[in-house]
Amino acid sequence: MLNDPRSHGLWEKTAPPPPVTPRLEGSVSADVVIVGGGYTGLSAALHLAEAGVNVRLLEATEVGFGGAGRNVGLINAGMWVMPDEFAKEIGSHYGEKLLDFLGNAPYLVRELIARHGINCELETNGTLHCAVGREGLKELEERARQWQKRGAPITLIDAAETGRRIGSNAYAGALLDMRAGTLQPLAYARGLAHAAVKAGAKLHTGSPVVSTGEANGKRVVKTAQGEVSADWIIVATDAYSHGPWVEVRREQVFLPYFNLATTPLSDNLRHSILPNREGCWDTKDILSSFRMDQAGRLVFGSCGALRGTGTAIHKNWARRSLKRLFPQLGEVEFEAEWYGQIGMTDNALPRFHKFGRNTIGFSGYNGRGIAPGTTFGKLLARHILGEVPEADFPLPPTDVKEAPLRNLKQAYYEAGAQIAHFTGERF
């Protein structure tokens, strides 16, 4: 996208094409206008259109341009926060409700893919959170205990079973979550867009919002070439927010994250490395993630930005890491490389914001956007349809607050990842 192979890498290379989505031009009216063409906005558009609502979606660049088209493709349940911490952060009433809401979110993703025939390389064999050493295993034991007391299909597997599933003896064990899985993230976003258009939603790309206001009792959203008058506005721009809702962007601290994709592996290697195609990540503070796509490419990622000195540092570290994890690979060639930003809130939980009359949105997915974005989008649609009152939401409304020292923290994270990867995996 935007002639930058490092923005969406492998996903843009292998995703089916998006629907035709012209720029917004002229003045139009709608029941609901959605700003943002990621998972939240597309899911809301789809569910509203299926209910017969006149909905317009405005995307500044292209469908899936933000985090929806750049992420690893792990369909996770829950968030990074330990289950018991939810109640401590937002109270017991909301804490357990949000846990249940997010824990079941991957099932909605599967249901939409099946119902709309979305071609996005869905895999439903779970994910593996991999323990690095004894401390990592202790963390996973506690995480398993907290999920299992809530009835979640979580299994702690030992080092031998982890090694068999991954094809590496590097880990002390792993947490297998059968709610979760993997997909091709940009293909999923484009599939939601096709489904929304088919249901009757009008999608406009290349249409960044420049201002909002009110006229004749309607909410008005303006772009450079047009405007939409509507009863409701859904703000679904999250970490890529600009214009009237740039405050949503400033509420989050950005953590850079990159991915590298190997060329397709041989049949023998595919049988020994992730034969069941689970998505994986480890318990390190500067974590690594890895998964296989359907063509047999190993997608390997970690914290860091592929720009400046970081490009060579992170790629060389990745080669060393892969050699340690999977010595059977030999020398690897990378077919694609890309990176983006993970927006992190101060407590690593999402936010529900009310920006004015009939103007609402969820944000702050902390690197867990696929399932939460999809299910929050459906929730917003159901709320506007009158099916779910705000009192039944899994999050309380909160004011938008700029993250303190965000620029300093972001520079620290990018530099820290370079230092860690420059020195890492050398011995």
C-alpha positions in Angstrom: 0.0 0.0 0.0 1.2 3.5 -0.8 4.0 1.8 -2.8 5.6 0.8 0.4 6.4 -3.0 0.6 7.3 -2.6 4.3 3.8 -1.5 5.3 1.9 -4.7 4.7 4.5 -7.1 3.3 3.3 -10.7 2.8 -0.3 -10.0 3.6 -0.7 -7.5 0.7 1.2 -9.9 -1.6 -1.2 -12.8 -0.9 -4.6 -11.3 0.0 -7.5 -11.4 -2.5 -8.3 -7.9 -3.9 -10.6 -5.6 -1.9 -14.0 -4.5 -3.2 -14.2 -1.3 -5.3 -14.6 1.6 -2.8 -14.6 5.0 -4.4 -13.9 8.3 -2.6 -16.8 10.1 -1.0 -17.9 13.0 -3.2 -20.8 15.3 -2.6 -23.3 15.4 0.2 -25.1 12.2 1.2 -27.2 11.1 4.1 -27.2 7.9 6.1 -28.4 6.4 9.3 -24.9 5.7 10.6 -21.5 6.9 9.4 -18.5 4.8 10.4 -15.0 6.3 10.4 -12.3 3.7 10.0 -11.9 0.6 7.7 -10.4 -1.9 10.2 -12.0 -4.8 11.9 -14.2 -2.7 14.2 -15.6 -0.4 11.5 -16.0 -3.2 9.0 -17.8 -5.5 11.5 -20.1 -2.7 12.5 -20.9 -1.9 8.9 -21.6 -5.5 8.1 -23.9 -6.1 11.0 -25.8 -2.8 10.5 -26.2 -3.3 6.8 -27.5 -6.8 7.4 -30.2 -5.3 9.7 -31.3 -2.9 6.8 -29.5 0.2 8.2 -28.3 2.8 5.7 -24.6 2.9 6.6 -21.6 4.7 5.1 -18.0 3.9 6.0 -15.2 6.3 5.5 -11.6 5.1 5.4 -8.7 7.6 5.0 -6.5 5.2 3.0 -7.5 1.7 2.1 -9.5 -1.1 3.8 -7.2 -2.7 6.4 -4.5 0.0 6.1 -3.9 0.3 9.8 -3.3 -2.5 12.3 -5.9 -4.8 10.6 -3.6 -5.3 7.6 -0.2 -5.5 9.3 -0.5 -7.7 12.4 0.7 -11.3 12.9 -2.7 -12.9 12.3 -3.2 -14.5 15.7 -6.9 -14.8 16.7 -6.5 -14.5 20.4 -9.0 -14.7 23.3 -8.7 -12.2 26.1 -5.9 -9.6 26.4 -2.3 -9.6 27.7 -3.6 -8.9 31.2 -4.0 -11.9 33.5 -7.7 -12.8 33.9 -7.8 -12.0 37.6 -6.4 -8.5 36.9 -9.4 -7.5 34.8 -11.6 -7.0 38.0 -8.8 -5.1 39.7 -8.5 -2.7 36.7 -12.1 -2.0 35.9 -14.1 -3.5 38.8 -15.7 -6.9 39.3 -18.9 -6.1 37.4 -17.1 -5.1 34.2 -14.1 -7.3 34.7 -15.8 -10.7 34.4 -18.2 -9.4 31.7 -15.2 -8.2 29.6 -13.4 -11.5 30.1 -16.4 -13.5 28.9 -16.9 -11.1 26.0 -13.3 -11.3 24.8 -12.9 -15.0 25.6 -15.7 -15.9 23.2 -14.7 -13.3 20.5 -12.7 -15.8 18.4 -15.9 -17.8 17.8 -17.5 -14.8 16.2 -14.6 -14.5 13.8 -14.9 -18.1 12.8 -18.7 -17.7 12.4 -18.4 -14.7 10.1 -15.7 -16.4 8.0 -17.8 -19.5 7.5 -21.1 -17.6 6.9 -19.6 -15.2 4.3 -17.1 -17.6 2.7 -14.1 -15.4 3.5 -10.9 -16.7 1.9 -8.4 -15.8 4.6 -6.4 -18.9 5.5 -8.3 -19.6 8.7 -6.6 -22.2 11.0 -8.5 -23.4 14.1 -5.9 -25.6 15.8 -5.3 -23.1 18.6 -2.3 -21.0 19.7 0.7 -21.8 21.9 2.0 -19.3 24.4 5.5 -20.6 24.9 7.4 -20.7 28.2 10.9 -19.4 28.2 12.6 -21.1 31.2 11.2 -21.8 34.6 10.0 -18.3 35.2 8.0 -18.4 31.9 6.5 -21.7 32.9 5.4 -20.3 36.3 3.7 -17.4 34.5 1.8 -19.8 32.2 0.8 -22.1 35.1 -0.8 -19.2 36.8 -2.5 -18.0 33.6 -3.8 -21.5 33.0 -5.2 -21.7 36.5 -7.0 -18.4 36.2 -8.6 -19.3 32.8 -9.5 -22.8 33.8 -11.4 -21.8 36.9 -13.6 -19.9 34.4 -14.1 -23.0 32.2 -11.9 -21.9 29.3 -10.5 -24.6 27.0 -6.9 -24.0 28.1 -4.4 -26.7 28.5 -0.8 -26.4 29.9 1.4 -28.8 27.9 4.8 -30.0 28.9 8.2 -29.5 27.2 8.0 -32.7 25.2 4.5 -32.0 23.8 5.5 -28.4 23.1 8.6 -29.6 21.2 6.5 -32.0 19.2 4.0 -29.4 18.2 6.5 -26.7 17.4 9.5 -28.6 16.1 11.8 -27.0 18.6 13.1 -28.0 22.1 13.6 -24.3 23.1 10.6 -24.1 25.5 9.8 -25.4 28.9 6.2 -25.9 28.1 3.3 -24.0 26.5 -0.3 -22.9 27.1 -2.6 -24.3 24.4 -5.7 -22.2 23.8 -8.2 -24.0 21.5 -10.4 -20.9 21.2 -7.7 -19.2 19.2 -6.1 -19.7 15.8 -4.6 -17.9 12.9 -5.7 -16.2 9.7 -4.4 -13.9 6.9 -5.3 -10.6 8.5 -5.5 -8.4 5.5 -7.5 -11.0 3.6 -9.9 -11.2 6.6 -10.4 -7.4 6.6 -11.0 -7.4 2.8 -13.4 -10.3 3.2 -15.4 -8.3 5.8 -15.5 -5.4 3.4 -16.9 -7.6 0.6 -19.5 -9.0 2.9 -20.5 -5.5 4.1 -20.8 -4.2 0.5 -22.9 -7.2 -0.4 -25.2 -6.5 2.5 -25.7 -2.9 1.3 -23.1 -0.8 3.1 -21.4 2.0 1.2 -17.7 2.0 1.7 -15.4 5.0 0.7 -11.6 4.8 0.8 -9.2 7.7 0.2 -11.7 9.7 2.3 -10.0 11.1 5.5 -12.4 13.0 7.8 -11.3 16.6 8.3 -14.1 17.9 10.6 -17.4 17.1 12.3 -20.4 19.1 13.3 -24.2 19.3 13.5 -26.8 20.5 11.1 -30.6 20.1 11.2 -30.4 17.7 14.1 -28.0 15.4 12.3 -24.3 14.6 13.0 -22.2 15.7 10.0 -18.9 14.3 9.0 -16.8 16.1 6.3 -14.0 15.0 4.0 -12.1 17.1 1.5 -14.6 16.1 -1.3 -17.8 15.4 0.5 -19.9 15.1 3.7 -22.2 12.6 5.3 -25.2 13.6 7.5 -26.2 10.8 9.9 -28.0 10.0 13.1 -25.0 8.2 14.6 -21.1 8.3 14.2 -19.0 5.3 15.0 -15.3 6.2 15.6 -13.3 3.1 14.6 -9.9 4.7 13.9 -8.0 3.4 17.0 -4.2 3.9 16.9 -4.3 5.4 13.4 -6.6 8.2 14.4 -6.1 11.7 12.9 -8.3 14.7 12.3 -11.2 15.2 14.8 -10.3 12.1 16.9 -6.5 12.4 17.0 -7.0 12.3 20.8 -7.6 8.5 20.5 -4.2 8.1 19.0 -2.6 10.2 21.7 -4.1 8.1 24.5 -1.9 5.2 23.4 1.8 4.6 23.5 3.1 2.9 20.3 5.2 -0.2 20.4 6.8 -1.0 17.0 6.5 -4.6 15.8 8.0 -6.2 12.7 7.4 -9.4 10.8 9.6 -11.3 8.4 8.3 -14.1 6.1 10.6 -16.9 4.8 10.2 -18.4 1.3 8.0 -21.5 1.4 9.6 -24.3 3.3 10.1 -27.8 1.8 7.5 -30.5 2.6 9.9 -32.2 5.0 10.4 -28.9 7.0 6.6 -28.3 7.0 6.1 -31.7 8.6 8.6 -30.9 11.4 7.9 -27.2 12.1 4.4 -26.4 13.3 2.7 -29.3 11.5 -0.7 -28.3 13.0 -0.1 -24.6 12.2 -0.7 -23.2 15.7 0.2 -19.6 16.1 2.9 -19.0 18.7 4.5 -16.3 20.9 6.8 -16.5 23.9 6.9 -15.1 27.5 9.9 -12.8 27.0 9.5 -9.1 27.8 10.7 -8.4 24.2 8.7 -11.3 22.8 8.9 -13.2 19.6 6.0 -14.6 17.6 5.9 -17.2 14.8 3.3 -19.0 12.7 3.0 -20.7 9.3 0.9 -19.5 6.4 -0.9 -21.9 4.1 1.9 -21.8 1.5 4.4 -23.0 4.1 6.1 -19.6 4.8 7.3 -19.2 8.4 6.3 -15.8 9.6 8.6 -14.6 12.4 8.3 -11.3 14.3 9.3 -9.3 17.4 9.3 -5.8 18.8 11.2 -3.2 16.6 10.9 -1.1 13.5 12.4 -1.9 10.2 13.8 1.5 9.5 17.2 3.1 9.9 19.7 1.0 11.7 16.9 -1.2 13.0 16.4 -2.9 9.6 19.7 -4.7 9.6 19.8 -5.3 13.4 16.4 -6.9 13.6 16.8 -9.0 10.4 20.2 -10.3 11.6 18.8 -11.1 15.0 15.9 -12.9 13.4 18.3 -15.2 11.5 20.2 -16.0 14.6 17.0 -16.7 16.5 15.6 -19.0 13.8 18.9 -20.9 13.7 18.6 -21.5 17.4 14.9 -22.4 17.4 14.9 -24.4 14.2 18.4 -25.6 13.4 16.8 -27.9 10.7 16.0 -24.7 8.7 19.6 -24.0 7.8 20.2 -20.6 6.2 16.9 -18.7 5.6 15.8 -16.3 3.0 13.1 -13.7 3.7 10.6 -13.2 1.0 8.8 -10.2 2.7 9.4 -7.8 5.6 7.0 -5.3 7.2 6.2 -3.5 10.4 3.6 -1.3 12.2 2.7 0.1 15.5 0.9 -1.6 18.4 -1.1 1.0 20.4 -0.8 0.3 24.1 -3.2 1.8 26.8 -1.9 2.4 30.3 -3.6 -0.7 31.7 -3.4 -2.8 28.5 -7.2 -3.0 28.3 -9.5 -1.5 25.7 -11.5 1.7 26.0 -15.1 2.7 25.4 -15.5 6.4 24.6 -18.4 8.8 24.0 -17.3 11.7 21.9 -20.5 13.7 21.9 -24.1 13.1 21.0 -24.6 9.7 19.3 -20.8 9.5 18.7 -19.2 6.4 20.2 -16.3 4.0 19.7 -14.0 1.4 21.1 -10.2 1.5 20.9 -7.0 0.3 22.6 -6.7 -3.3 21.5 -3.1 -3.6 22.7 -2.0 -5.9 19.8 -5.1 -8.1 20.1 -7.3 -6.5 17.4 -8.7 -9.3 15.3 -11.3 -10.9 17.7 -11.9 -7.9 19.9 -12.3 -5.5 17.0 -14.7 -7.8 15.3 -16.9 -8.4 18.4 -16.8 -4.7 19.5 -17.9 -3.7 16.0 -20.9 -6.0 16.3 -21.7 -4.7 19.8 -21.7 -1.1 18.5 -24.1 -2.2 15.7 -26.4 -3.9 18.2 -26.4 -0.9 20.5 -27.5 1.4 17.6 -30.1 -1.1 16.7 -31.5 -0.9 20.2 -30.6 -4.5 21.0 -28.0 -3.8 23.7 -28.2 -0.9 26.1 -25.0 0.8 27.2 -25.6 -0.5 30.7 -24.9 -4.0 29.4 -21.6 -3.1 27.8 -18.5 -4.9 29.0 -16.6 -1.6 29.6 -17.6 1.6 31.3 -17.4 4.9 29.3 -14.2 6.8 30.0 -12.7 10.2 29.1 -9.9 10.3 26.6 -6.6 11.1 28.4 -3.3 11.6 26.7 -0.6 9.1 27.7 2.1 10.9 29.7 5.6 11.0 28.2 4.3 9.1 25.2 6.9 10.3 22.7 9.8 9.6 25.1 8.4 6.1 25.8 8.0 5.3 22.1 11.6 6.4 21.4 12.7 4.2 24.3 10.9 1.1 23.1 12.3 1.4 19.6 15.9 2.0 20.8 15.5 -0.7 23.5 14.4 -3.3 20.9 17.5 -2.4 18.8 19.8 -2.8 21.7 18.3 -6.1 22.8 18.4 -7.5 19.3 21.9 -6.3 18.5 23.2 -8.2 21.5 20.7 -11.1 21.5 21.3 -14.7 20.3 25.0 -14.2 19.9 26.1 -16.9 22.3 
